[in-house]
Amino acid sequence: MSENNTVDNENKKQDNQELGALWKKQSKNGGQKYLAGHVVVEDDMGVETKIKVVVFANREKKNDRYPDFRILKAKDFSTEKKEEKAEVTQEVDEDVL
């Protein structure tokens, strides 16, 4: 990729105010689907921190006032394989993914 394309991509991210990225995943044990990725937060001093997150469908949704999805800070299992970093306990709505 040329240097100009890299600069253009960075400008597009800033224009869109990108906060992070998510990827579709599926657990090995139950085949449940979820999203995993990161969000970047900036403190008052301008220091950015990347936070790993997982997103699950809310299986406790009883009415429209309950959220459809829950975002959780991902646990970091440094001794386990990369694919096994997030424990999945809820299904993600297939229509959204």
Secondary structure, DSSP 8 states (H G I E B T S, - for coil): --HHHHHHHHHHHHHHT--EEEEEEE-TTT--EEEEEEEEEE-TTS-EEEEEEEEEE-TT--STTS-SEEEEE----TTS-GGGSS---S---TTT-
